[in-house]
Structures are given as C-alpha cells and as structure tokens.
C-alpha cells in the first residue's frame, strides 16, 4: 500500500477497525482514542457505559485515581479481559519492561466469559484498589486498568479512555484538575478525540472540564442529565446544542443516562428510554437537528470522526508501520539464523496442531469435543421436539380432536399419562362438555393454585378455574384423540387447484413439508453451526495462548489469523452443506410406497374411528338391531358429509 492511498469510501469505521484488530496493527500503531473527561458526578461513567455497552463502576471515589482503557472489538467469541498494566506515557504503550520490582506484585489479569460480565464493575474496583489507598486522591498515571471487550454485539470498535474525574473548588485536593490536565496532555495525540462531559444542571461558563480540555485537538462537549434541568432553564442547553452561545467550544451533544434510581435497567433498556425521552419531551423533540441528541447518534458521530481521522492520518500510520518494520528487521538480525527460526516455527505449529486435536477429541482442559457433543445432543432433542417430528403425536399443549359418539370436540391437551390424556376446552361452548369433563364447578378447599393449574388428587385430575373453583377432567383413551389438522385448512384453500380437486394436491404436501423444515429445522441447524464456530474459535485461541511464548506476539497473531481464516472457510462450507440438505428435505419423495399407504389409510381413518366409537367397539360393545345400526351410520355419515374439502384433505 502506498502512503498516499486513501481508505475506500465504501469502508465503514467498523470494517476498518476490524481489519486493524485482525492484523494486530493496534498492538504497534497508535490508533484513534476517545478520551472521556469530566467532573465527579457529571455522568461521565454513564456516558462510558452507554457508549461501550458494558457496566462500569459509578462510585465517584473510584474514578478519581486511575485511568481506565476500554478496548472494544467485534469477534465471534464473547470475552472480557481486565488487567492492571504499567504505562509509558511517551509512547502510549504498555510498559512491559517495568523495572520497579516492588510494583510487580500489583500485576493482575482476569478473563470473564459472557455470563460473567456482571462481574466487570467489581473486577475494575478490585484492580483499582491494588494501586490506590483509601482516602488518597492522588492520580496514578503510571498504572492503568485495561478492559478488553470482544463479542458479536460490538458494532463500533472504539478505544475509550476513562480519565480520572475532576474535583472543582476542592480545598482538600486543589491540584486534581492540574493532574488530570497533565495526564490528558501526556496521552493526547493527533488521532485522539476528547469527550468533555458536563451536567446540564451546572454553570456552563466556569466548568472545570472546559478549561482542562482546551487544546488544539478534536473536542466534543457532552452534556448530561437533561431530565434534572429546572423547568424553564432548558433554553440555555438548547442554545448550546444549536450553536447559539458565546463559548469557544462547538458541536455540543446531549445524553440522558439512567440515573441512580434506574441502575437496575439494562443498558439496552436505558438507550430505548433515552430515545423515547428525546422524542416525547419538550424542548428536545422540537430540535430540528436530532443528531446532537442521544447515545446512538453520538456513537455514529464518533464512528464518522474516527474514520475521518484514519483517512487523514493513514499516510503517517503507513510510514509508522514501515519504520517499525525496519526496526523489527534489525532486531531479528540479532537473533538465531533463519534455519533455527524456521525449525522453531515448525515445532510450535506441530505443538499447536497437537493441542487443537486434543481439544477437539476431548482430551484437554478446555474440551471442544465435549461442548460439541453437548451441542449435538441438544440439536437432536430440538429436532425430535419439533412440529414436523410430532405432527401426529399427542403431546402436552397440542390442539386435538376428541372423538365421541356425537361427533368430535376440539380441545387442548393439558395432562398426559401412559394410558390416557386430559383435554381442556378451547371454545366456550364446550366448557361443560361431557366428552372432556366428569364434573365442573367444584369448590376448591384449602388448595393454593392458580388459574389453569392441573393437579392429581387420588385417581382424579383437576384443572383450576377463576372464582375458586375447579373442573374434574375426564380420562380420555388415546385412541379417541387425534391431532387437530385444522391449521392446514388455510394453506389448502390458498393452494387449491382446479384440476382433480378431489385428490390430494402435491403442491400442498410439498408446501407443508417445506414450511415445517424451514420453521423446525433451520433454527436448530443455525444454532448448531454458531456454537460449532464459537467452539472452534475458542479452541484455536486457547491452544495458541497455551502453546506460544508471549515474547513472540507477531507469531501468535500470524497463526491466529490463519487459524481464524481456516475456521471461517470450514464454517462457510458447513453452511453450504446444511443449506443443501435442508433444500433436499423440502422436496419429499412422493413415490415412497409407505407414504402412499399412509395417505390411503388416512382417507378413511377418521370415519373408521367415529364408527368404532359410535358402536362402542372401543369398550365392551353391544347388540344393535338393524334400525339402530342404520340410525348410527346415518348420523356418522351425515357429519362426514358436512365436512368441507379442506377438512377431508387435512385429515
């Protein structure tokens, strides 16, 4: 790439940030930072939490002592790493060569899975406490807290810096603003953006954050707590947002945080509430340019500014990469000959391969094989519990038809036993049907149950109703119950052909099967593929970190990049195979002899069942004269005649 080559206009900030992360450029080149500065209780922590999407400590005593670096990265594996790092101000780099042995005891590193992310604030508190003493407000700029967040939910690859909070007009700590300003000047860079946070409820003209943030670099003044502004005082904030003010700062932005009373809200809920607030409350809803309101617009604004910074500074980034490459080449010349380095590379590659195989085969501490086995078991269970697998099975919750001597009664299965099932009514007309209930309206005595609860008491099965009563459910033999096919009627009516309409339409059959496959099989397949990819990526990451020496981060990056590319290629091929198999399953083999026999049997199954029950053949039977037989058969066939074509086809 030439130094003057621009970044393509079609590239997004997220795509470029992902490229830099995947190629490990961020480890060696100073990429744009977004530094956040503000007075204590200004809402600075809320701004950081809503920008990053993670919970941060809100106790002001914890944010006045030690800076926090928050790095966000899009990745298929969800993970958070919190560590304490020594800092070299001159290069904005981690100082891994820290020489003070007394401080080595403070090194701390912890990795959290996604289900442990609620511990992030506690871990940050713990790490800050390792290098600060209670009651000491001195800012420690030689140690930083590093919080690295990665996951598929990260849409903006920001690098955020939480600068210690300013304490304005504090006789106990008069030098805090100067300490923070000195810290900001030590890390500011041509690729840095400063968010100067100030509450909307305080004086704008004498804000310490404005004075501390004055520099030649990009500054976005961020106002917070619009919901706490005194009635009638909102006009001053509106003037700031619309540029009608005497302050030298421009581009003000307004954010509404959760506040102390709503900290039980999730960040996603807080963002939705913030959006509703600005859309419904005056005077904010009347502001024409809504891009100055809300966290979502601030994220988009920062993404655009970050991308512009990258475009503007790309030549210097390329030159910096080239310079460091030359320096690295000089350092490499001092090491072993090329043959030894190749031998080391082959040795590490084989060791990595062995660890990957052990993980996949379930012979390591992190067993990818075990996780895959669990995922496949859940996949098989979800397929077996799907509608296509149980389309003719009487399961709890299914809509069924109960066949009686007087016809069929629709209902829903609420209880299943080995020999019988219990069915509750669906239509109010059947709420006291003898086909479904032995007795209705029974008073409940000393029984704490909720409406529709089902329980056994002796040999009886009861279901609770409103008003402190219950009904006794009839125990219905399975041969009197079949699944209700009425859900097919609309599909049959939509695809009904005009040629040979009395026969089963093959298009209907194909459509039903295709819908079942897509609705029942596609989601479990996609979930299994996602879990497989997550497992493979984590197995690669764990194996690399357990195999390679941390002294060779470039080798780690190279192997991890190649392994990720292979995993991506394998998963794309797996996705193609799954799509191909699902497409094949959507085309049923209609010449199957068993299928033809089942269809032929289904044509008269319901009629046979009704006749058997009408003549009580399912019980001990009885003796009928000719007239009785004729009457019963006429009654059954009359009900059959009343069924529509869709009813017969669905059966």
Secondary structure by P-SEA (a helix, b strand, c coil): ccccccccccccaaaaaaaaaaaccccccccbbbbbbbccccaaaaaaaaaacccccccaaaaacbbbbbbbbbccccbbbbbbbbbbccccccccccccccccccbbbbbbccccccaaaaaaaaaaacccccccccccccbbbbbbbbccccccccccccccccccccccccaaaaaaaaaaaacccccbbbbbbbbccccccccaaaaaaccccbbbbbbccccccccccaaaaaaaaaccccccccbbbbbbccccccccccaaaaaaaaaaaaacccccccccccccccaaaaaaaaaaaaaaaaaaaaaaaaaaaaaaaaaaaaaaaacccaaaaaaaaaaaaaaaaaaaaaaaaccccccaaaaaaaaaaaaaaaaaaccccccccccccbbbbbbcccbbbbbbbccccccbbbbbbcccccccccccccccccccccccccccbbbbcccbbbbbbcccbbbbbccccccccccccccaaaaaaaaccccccccccaaaaaaaaaaaaaaccaaaaaaaaaaaaaaaaaaaaaaaaaccccccaaaaaaaaaaaaaaaaaaaaaaaaaaaaaaaaaaccccccaaaaaaaaaaccaaaaaaaaaaacccccbbbbcaaaaaaaaaaaaaaaaaccaaaaaac
